[in-house]
Amino acid sequence: MNDLVFRSIRQLSELVRTRQVSPVELAETFLGRLDRIGPQLNSVVTVTHDRALREACRAEEEIGRGEYRGLLHGIPYGAKDLLAARGAPTTWGAEPLRSQMLDYDATVIRKLGEAGAVLVGKLSMVELAGGMGYESPNASFTGPGLNPWDRTRWAGGSSSGSGAAVAAGLAPFAIGSETWGSILVPASFCGVAGLRPTYGRVSRHGAMALSWTLDKLGPLCLSADDCGIALAGIAGPDSHDPTAARRFYMYDGPVLPGRRMKLAVPEDAAAGCGDPGRDNFAAALDALQSVADVDEVKLPEYPYEAVTATIQSAESASALEDFVHEGKASGLTDRSGLFGPYPGKAVLATEYLKAMRLRGVIAREIDAVLAPYDAMAAPASDAAPPVATSFDRSKRGRGDSGAPVSAIGNALGLPAISVPDGFTEEGLPTGIQFMGRAYGENAALAAARAYQSLTSWHECHPADLV
Amino acid sequence: MSGENVDQAEVDLRFALVRERYGLLIEPTAFGDVRRRIEGIARNGEELRAVRLDNSFEPFSIFGPHRGERGD
């Protein structure tokens, strides 16, 4: 094993800071893996060789001059291909946009560059971030995102490449996006940590818009601690994004709180899960008892999934209207391109507004439920990674991504992190999520770090890639 | 999503609207898929309408007037 692979950001940054490893050596290591392994997993759109080596050389020079910028300086990363990056195509995973060039950097790319991080690749994704309601994992011009733990299985969507690349050691961390499940599900399926920040915590300037009031950008990493480090690099106000919160973020890890934590678990949180997910979640809660009081809570009764689905349907139908009217949808890979754009036109204005009104009511009630706790724990996904070639998403139940907590968290823009909590009998990862109050990333991260201090699932990696 | 328990007359109306407006863009073989998804949308609408809200509850995204400053 190359001993730079599967090291945390914190470990790599110490090697870089003390000049035991050069940023150029790091970049070359991960560029090589992206070139060699990325295509086997359908996880890469563009390997950004020139940019990566340019940024790595600059980092090396700066560190050599004693101008160390911080934990991300010289650390390679990948970005979901819905983020604009100067000099490389930004395809949104869609065949009709294979050649789309956006000649600027998304704010997250710019901020990571300012932190000294090195962009090594643009990573594959479900076309249009799933905006057509894809029905098969084969919904990207790069092919179905394959799971590093079993290449017959799906990596999850829509941040497929971001999850797979981190799990396969193709990048120490990656940026993904979530509208409803698109960070937490790939993180869970691929056995890595994935953080969905509070809505507005991270600027979306330069990111494809799928649903303006639901879209969030966040990191996928090897550990919860790394997610905090990466979030600190991308969070903050941005004059280019009016929805970006005027709040600054400071990560408070890695030290754990010197007190017992309090966790809430919704009644029947794992009811929709298959056996392995349910059993692993129960075992995770047992483990957490040593560091936290775990209370079962009853969630108020609201049509959470109808709220989130209605908002997403209406907003995505509008956001993608020009793409559809230009006749591009028929060029998509998944057959949903033939019909997916049109049902959203049937959402009534009063339904959208009712969903937005309910959102406010639910936000206040759920905040009251969460207020006494550090975080709410629930399974990150209702299922283990399905077979990539035969999975039919149209036959899944509504909300296959940790319902109803996922629907609540996304509708309300609450932060959540998924970390691995075990494996199925077939050796496929499962995940537990910790969801916090708005702007409560540090509390959710602390709960996840506490769990990872008790377990070693996050230190497991696919044997053939180590 | 199942269309069970959804008012089929309402689904028919919504489907007719979509077919009228976008029918030429939709493969005829996909009309069944469009209708299936519209059933889901109609069911969501029914679930939303079933919750009563006080008249004063506003949409959560509140519009704010804009006044440019320093060339914004």
Chai-1 contact restraints between the chains, C-beta under 6 A:
chainA,res_idxA,chainB,res_idxB,connection_type,confidence,min_distance_angstrom,max_distance_angstrom,comment,restraint_id
A,T213,B,S61,contact,1.0,0.0,6.0,A-B,restraint_1
A,P303,B,E47,contact,1.0,0.0,6.0,A-B,restraint_2
A,A306,B,N44,contact,1.0,0.0,6.0,A-B,restraint_3
A,A306,B,E47,contact,1.0,0.0,6.0,A-B,restraint_4
A,A306,B,L48,contact,1.0,0.0,6.0,A-B,restraint_5
A,A309,B,N44,contact,1.0,0.0,6.0,A-B,restraint_6
A,T310,B,N44,contact,1.0,0.0,6.0,A-B,restraint_7
A,L338,B,E27,contact,1.0,0.0,6.0,A-B,restraint_8
A,L338,B,A30,contact,1.0,0.0,6.0,A-B,restraint_9
A,F339,B,I26,contact,1.0,0.0,6.0,A-B,restraint_10
A,F339,B,A30,contact,1.0,0.0,6.0,A-B,restraint_11
A,F339,B,D33,contact,1.0,0.0,6.0,A-B,restraint_12
A,F339,B,V34,contact,1.0,0.0,6.0,A-B,restraint_13
A,Y342,B,V18,contact,1.0,0.0,6.0,A-B,restraint_14
A,Y342,B,Y22,contact,1.0,0.0,6.0,A-B,restraint_15
A,Y342,B,V34,contact,1.0,0.0,6.0,A-B,restraint_16
A,P343,B,V34,contact,1.0,0.0,6.0,A-B,restraint_17
A,P343,B,R37,contact,1.0,0.0,6.0,A-B,restraint_18
A,P343,B,I38,contact,1.0,0.0,6.0,A-B,restraint_19
A,P343,B,I41,contact,1.0,0.0,6.0,A-B,restraint_20
A,K345,B,V18,contact,1.0,0.0,6.0,A-B,restraint_21
A,A346,B,R14,contact,1.0,0.0,6.0,A-B,restraint_22
A,A346,B,V18,contact,1.0,0.0,6.0,A-B,restraint_23
A,A346,B,I38,contact,1.0,0.0,6.0,A-B,restraint_24
A,A346,B,I41,contact,1.0,0.0,6.0,A-B,restraint_25
A,V347,B,I41,contact,1.0,0.0,6.0,A-B,restraint_26
A,E351,B,G45,contact,1.0,0.0,6.0,A-B,restraint_27
A,E351,B,L48,contact,1.0,0.0,6.0,A-B,restraint_28
A,L353,B,P59,contact,1.0,0.0,6.0,A-B,restraint_29
A,K354,B,L48,contact,1.0,0.0,6.0,A-B,restraint_30
A,A355,B,L48,contact,1.0,0.0,6.0,A-B,restraint_31
A,M356,B,P59,contact,1.0,0.0,6.0,A-B,restraint_32
A,M356,B,F60,contact,1.0,0.0,6.0,A-B,restraint_33
A,R357,B,L53,contact,1.0,0.0,6.0,A-B,restraint_34
A,R357,B,F57,contact,1.0,0.0,6.0,A-B,restraint_35
A,R357,B,P59,contact,1.0,0.0,6.0,A-B,restraint_36
A,R359,B,F60,contact,1.0,0.0,6.0,A-B,restraint_37
A,G360,B,F60,contact,1.0,0.0,6.0,A-B,restraint_38
A,R398,B,M1,contact,1.0,0.0,6.0,A-B,restraint_39
